């Protein structure tokens, strides 16, 4: 049944890191907007870059049909940040934002729907101050967006990370080794903490809790003395030692450059070997966590958020980010996630859950 809708034409883009569930969300927005509200849909390529370059195309029903289970994003994405000066002067900001507003006007958009993480939704909020109507959807495997209880992409990446940790158990046991696995999560350790608990990690290191290698070493040696022939260490890519946490960013960069290792997992593995003498190996799971098809939970969440965004469009409720709130789908003002990262509170129940099953958190 078609309802009368105020919004006639919407532009949709995906920004930031890709993840499973993006196409499910695109489908949710477009199916509801087109089928229920009779809206016209313009697909914008490669995030905000597509608006700057007017790289757009009208999306027809066949374009957003059959994409529910496809990984990645049919629109393409980028990390284009129009409000961030690239050359040092602000001239290019004025130029980029001007180009975005011009494309929005030329296309006759009534609203811009942005699917993305902190950066994408923050840019959307700032564009709303430039007079554009914007609605945001919270996407990221990091689950670090303020204002929503969960982001789509997180559940699928959690399943991938957990499966990888499960696999490491057999090779660690066969070789009587310590295996270090690095999961994504630059500023927040949600993925490492949840996958570490799900996969039975013996040590879990997250950015929120700077680690002391001597405490980790003692934990691993105590495990060995109690007859455990192997250990699994789960590390978020943004984890850092107590010493590094006390450094200025530039000093930390210099310190890390002196001990050139590909990433944190290799650094921690080296530190563990030096501290304990135990044979240790490292694996950085990397972009595998963002690949492949969405799991059922992400498909449901992404579709629900997408259709909720279309409902806001129809009611002309702009300047909002749709959100999972408990068991319900609601929305928050786009100012809520702006410029913020949802890190793990020290009193979050999952930290106590991990500690209660004997996991060392590096402190
Ligand atoms: O945005 C999610 C994320 O996967 C982070 O966890 C990771 O640090 C980052 O993207 C990697 O960024 P890029 O895809 O630009 O290399």
Boltz pocket constraint, residues with backbone or C-beta under 6 A from the ligand:
constraints:
  - pocket:
      binder: B
      contacts: [[A, 16], [A, 17], [A, 18], [A, 79], [A, 117], [A, 140], [A, 141], [A, 142], [A, 184], [A, 185], [A, 186], [A, 237], [A, 290]]
      max_distance: 6.0
